[in-house]
Amino acid sequence: MNSPVILTAVSLVAAYLIGSVPAAYIAGRLKKGVDIRQVGSRNMGAMNVFYKVGFWTGMSVLAFDVGKGAAGVALARWLGVPDIAQLFVGAVVVIGHAFPVFLRFHGGRGGATCIGILVYLMPWGIPLYLGLFGLLLLLTHYPTLSYSAAFLGFPFIGALVYHRWELAIFSVGLPLIPGIKYLPRIKEMYNKGGGWRHVLLRQNLKDRL
């Protein structure tokens, strides 16, 4: 059982199952009796829960989704999985969120789960991430865009603070998973808003296409 291959395989399976736990779906069913994937932006994520279920429920979902990203990598580290393999484990947690076995592979995007993974791997990146997020939110009033763009700080933290090229590359590639899944939503907002201005800038936090 001490074989790195076996431990990595166990970690990958566990990471997928952890990622598959659909907190937003459960919250929507319990609090409002709705399938969160069928209302609002139709995303199984914390932001849709904020808008369609409630603030504190959304906060709980956010904390859970961030936590499961960190938990997946923490488990792999506790089992002694090699550092490089831990990055693959992290990616699998996000894949589990995006394609959960418990919901017939119809899940969310995994942005919050990415945050949990990256802040666990690079805790020195937390101040920069929060600073970028706050500044962008102040300028755009668009939470999803703000937390997504704030990911750009992690590659610099990985390279300049931790001096690990694999962390820098990983922190570029990992957000691509939710980014690709977000493309249809961007197209939908563009069509509804009639251009890019409303896609990128909002009048206030309640303004939503």
C-alpha positions in Angstrom: 0.0 0.0 0.0 3.1 2.2 0.2 3.6 2.2 -3.5 3.5 5.7 -5.0 1.5 4.4 -7.9 -1.2 2.9 -5.7 -1.3 5.9 -3.4 -1.7 8.2 -6.4 -4.4 6.0 -7.9 -6.3 6.1 -4.6 -5.9 9.8 -4.4 -7.2 10.4 -7.9 -10.3 8.3 -7.2 -10.9 10.0 -3.9 -10.3 13.5 -5.5 -12.9 12.8 -8.2 -15.5 11.7 -5.6 -14.8 14.7 -3.4 -15.1 17.0 -6.3 -18.4 15.3 -7.3 -20.2 16.2 -4.1 -22.7 18.8 -5.4 -23.1 21.3 -2.6 -24.9 23.9 -4.8 -27.4 21.3 -6.0 -28.1 20.0 -2.5 -28.5 23.5 -1.2 -31.0 24.5 -3.9 -33.1 21.4 -3.3 -33.1 21.7 0.5 -33.7 25.5 0.7 -35.9 26.3 -2.3 -36.8 22.9 -3.8 -35.1 23.9 -7.1 -32.5 22.3 -9.3 -29.9 25.1 -9.3 -28.8 23.9 -12.8 -32.2 25.0 -14.2 -32.5 28.5 -12.7 -30.6 31.8 -13.1 -27.3 31.2 -14.9 -28.0 27.4 -14.7 -24.5 26.9 -13.2 -24.1 24.6 -10.2 -22.0 27.0 -8.3 -21.9 29.4 -5.4 -22.7 32.5 -7.4 -25.9 31.1 -8.8 -26.9 30.1 -5.2 -26.2 33.6 -4.0 -28.6 35.0 -6.5 -31.3 32.3 -6.5 -31.3 30.8 -3.1 -29.8 33.2 -0.6 -26.6 35.0 0.6 -25.7 32.8 3.5 -26.6 29.6 1.6 -24.3 30.9 -1.1 -21.6 31.5 1.4 -21.9 28.0 2.7 -21.7 26.5 -0.8 -18.7 28.7 -1.5 -16.9 27.6 1.6 -17.7 23.9 0.8 -16.5 24.2 -2.8 -13.3 25.9 -1.8 -12.8 23.4 1.0 -13.2 20.4 -1.2 -10.5 21.7 -3.6 -8.1 22.0 -0.7 -9.2 18.7 0.8 -8.5 16.7 -2.3 -4.9 17.9 -2.5 -4.4 17.7 1.3 -5.4 14.1 1.2 -2.9 13.3 -1.5 -0.2 15.1 0.4 -1.1 13.3 3.6 -0.8 9.9 1.8 2.6 10.9 0.6 1.8 11.3 -3.1 4.6 12.9 -5.1 4.4 16.7 -5.6 3.8 16.6 -9.3 1.1 13.9 -8.9 -0.6 16.2 -6.3 -1.2 18.7 -9.1 -3.0 16.1 -11.2 -5.1 15.2 -8.1 -6.1 18.8 -7.9 -7.2 18.9 -11.5 -9.3 15.8 -10.9 -11.1 17.5 -8.1 -12.2 20.2 -10.5 -13.1 17.7 -13.1 -15.3 15.9 -10.5 -17.1 19.2 -9.8 -17.6 19.8 -13.5 -18.7 16.3 -14.3 -20.0 14.7 -11.0 -20.9 11.1 -11.1 -23.8 11.7 -8.6 -25.6 14.0 -11.1 -25.0 12.1 -14.3 -21.9 14.2 -15.1 -23.9 17.5 -15.3 -22.1 19.8 -12.8 -20.8 23.3 -12.4 -17.6 25.0 -13.6 -15.3 24.6 -10.6 -14.0 28.2 -10.1 -14.3 28.1 -6.3 -12.7 24.6 -6.2 -9.8 26.0 -8.2 -9.4 28.7 -5.5 -9.2 26.1 -2.8 -6.6 24.1 -4.6 -4.4 27.1 -5.4 -4.5 28.7 -2.0 -3.7 25.4 -0.4 -0.7 24.9 -2.6 0.4 28.6 -2.5 -0.9 30.2 0.7 1.3 33.2 0.1 -0.9 34.0 -2.9 -3.9 34.7 -0.7 -3.2 38.4 -0.1 -2.5 39.0 -3.8 -5.6 37.1 -4.9 -7.9 38.9 -2.5 -6.4 42.3 -3.4 -6.9 41.7 -7.1 -10.4 40.4 -6.5 -11.4 43.4 -4.4 -10.0 45.9 -6.9 -11.6 44.2 -9.9 -14.9 43.9 -8.1 -14.8 47.6 -7.2 -14.2 48.5 -10.9 -16.5 46.0 -12.6 -19.2 45.1 -10.0 -19.0 41.6 -11.6 -18.0 38.9 -9.1 -17.4 36.1 -11.6 -15.2 38.2 -13.8 -13.3 39.5 -10.7 -12.5 36.2 -9.1 -11.6 34.7 -12.5 -9.2 37.5 -13.5 -7.7 37.4 -10.0 -6.3 33.9 -10.8 -3.7 35.7 -12.9 -1.7 36.5 -9.8 -1.0 32.8 -8.9 1.5 32.1 -11.8 3.7 35.0 -10.5 3.4 33.7 -6.9 4.4 30.2 -8.1 7.4 31.5 -10.0 8.6 34.4 -7.9 7.7 33.3 -4.3 7.9 29.5 -4.4 10.3 29.3 -7.3 8.5 26.3 -8.7 7.9 26.3 -12.5 5.3 23.5 -12.1 3.2 25.6 -9.8 3.3 28.6 -12.2 2.3 26.4 -15.2 -0.4 24.6 -13.1 -1.9 27.8 -11.9 -2.3 28.9 -15.6 -3.8 25.6 -16.8 -6.1 24.8 -13.9 -8.5 27.7 -14.3 -8.9 26.8 -18.0 -11.2 24.0 -16.9 -13.9 26.4 -15.6 -12.9 28.9 -18.2 -13.8 26.6 -21.1 -17.1 25.7 -19.4 -17.9 29.4 -19.0 -17.7 30.2 -22.7 -21.4 29.4 -23.5 -22.4 31.7 -20.6 -20.3 34.5 -22.0 -21.9 34.1 -25.4 -25.4 34.1 -23.8 -24.6 37.4 -21.9 -23.1 39.0 -25.0 -26.4 38.2 -26.9 -28.6 39.4 -24.1 -26.5 42.6 -23.4 -26.0 43.5 -27.0 -22.3 43.9 -26.7 -19.2 43.4 -24.6 -19.7 46.4 -22.3 -22.4 44.7 -20.2 -20.6 41.4 -20.2 -17.5 43.1 -18.6 -19.1 45.9 -16.5 -22.1 45.9 -14.3 -24.0 48.8 -12.7 -24.1 47.0 -9.3 -23.7 43.6 -7.8 -27.4 42.8 -8.4 -27.1 43.6 -12.1 -27.1 40.3 -13.9 -27.9 39.1 -17.4 
